[in-house]
Amino acid sequence: MSETEKNRKIETQRTVQEPIIQETVVYVGPDLPGIVKRYAVFNHGLPDNLKDYVKDRPVLRSLIIPVEHLAKVNTELAKEGSAFYTLYQKACKK
């Protein structure tokens, strides 16, 4: 197997197992003591403890957004009844 084929195989395995986050993202949910604070920004993926914590918590995963959407999402968070407002309230209850 050539080096190129090996690299493709590794990249394919990585893609199937866990998507690589290439963009800068920000967490807009409530503080999670010992895990993450609100508005924490991440480049090149999430830290392992946060990845593990949100793996089975889709509400929290939904509150990790591309940083370029932060202004719009902050507006939504302040609007009672909006999707992000509802997600944030659910995250606070857990």
C-alpha positions as CSV (number, residue, x, y, z in Angstrom):
1,M,0.0,0.0,0.0
2,S,1.4,3.4,-1.0
3,E,1.8,6.2,1.5
4,T,-1.0,8.1,-0.2
5,E,-3.3,5.2,0.2
6,K,-2.4,4.9,3.8
7,N,-3.1,8.6,4.4
8,R,-6.5,8.3,2.7
9,K,-7.4,5.2,4.8
10,I,-6.4,7.1,8.0
11,E,-8.4,10.2,7.0
12,T,-11.4,8.0,6.1
13,Q,-11.3,6.3,9.4
14,R,-11.1,9.6,11.2
15,T,-14.0,11.0,9.3
16,V,-16.2,8.0,10.1
17,Q,-15.3,7.9,13.8
18,E,-15.3,11.6,14.6
19,P,-15.7,14.6,12.3
20,I,-12.8,17.0,12.4
21,I,-13.9,20.5,13.3
22,Q,-12.0,22.9,11.1
23,E,-13.8,26.1,12.1
24,T,-13.6,28.1,15.2
25,V,-16.6,27.4,17.5
26,V,-18.0,29.0,20.6
27,Y,-20.1,27.4,23.4
28,V,-23.2,29.5,24.2
29,G,-24.8,27.3,26.8
30,P,-24.7,27.7,30.6
31,D,-21.5,27.3,32.6
32,L,-20.7,23.6,33.2
33,P,-18.4,23.7,36.2
34,G,-15.2,21.8,35.6
35,I,-16.0,21.3,31.9
36,V,-16.7,24.6,30.1
37,K,-17.7,28.2,30.7
38,R,-20.2,30.1,28.6
39,Y,-18.6,31.8,25.5
40,A,-15.5,29.6,25.6
41,V,-14.0,29.6,22.1
42,F,-12.3,26.5,20.5
43,N,-10.0,26.2,17.5
44,H,-9.3,22.9,15.8
45,G,-11.8,20.8,17.8
46,L,-13.2,20.5,21.3
47,P,-11.3,19.4,24.3
48,D,-11.8,15.7,25.2
49,N,-13.7,16.3,28.4
50,L,-16.2,18.5,26.6
51,K,-16.5,16.1,23.7
52,D,-17.2,13.2,26.2
53,Y,-19.7,15.3,28.1
54,V,-21.8,16.5,25.1
55,K,-21.7,13.2,23.3
56,D,-25.0,12.0,24.7
57,R,-26.5,15.5,25.3
58,P,-27.8,16.8,22.0
59,V,-29.1,20.0,23.7
60,L,-25.6,21.0,24.7
61,R,-24.1,20.0,21.4
62,S,-26.6,22.4,19.7
63,L,-25.2,25.2,21.8
64,I,-21.7,24.8,20.2
65,I,-21.9,27.1,17.2
66,P,-19.6,28.6,14.6
67,V,-18.2,31.8,16.0
68,E,-19.4,33.8,13.0
69,H,-23.0,33.0,14.1
70,L,-22.5,34.4,17.6
71,A,-24.2,37.7,17.1
72,K,-27.3,36.2,15.6
73,V,-27.5,33.4,18.2
74,N,-27.1,35.9,21.0
75,T,-30.2,37.8,19.6
76,E,-32.1,34.5,19.5
77,L,-31.0,33.6,23.1
78,A,-32.6,36.8,24.3
79,K,-35.9,36.1,22.4
80,E,-38.3,34.2,24.6
81,G,-39.7,31.3,22.6
82,S,-36.9,31.1,20.0
83,A,-35.2,27.8,19.3
84,F,-31.9,28.8,21.0
85,Y,-33.8,30.3,24.0
86,T,-35.6,27.0,24.4
87,L,-32.3,25.0,24.0
88,Y,-30.6,27.2,26.6
89,Q,-33.5,26.8,29.1
90,K,-33.4,23.0,28.6
91,A,-29.6,23.0,29.2
92,C,-30.1,25.0,32.4
93,K,-32.5,22.4,33.8
94,K,-30.1,19.4,33.4
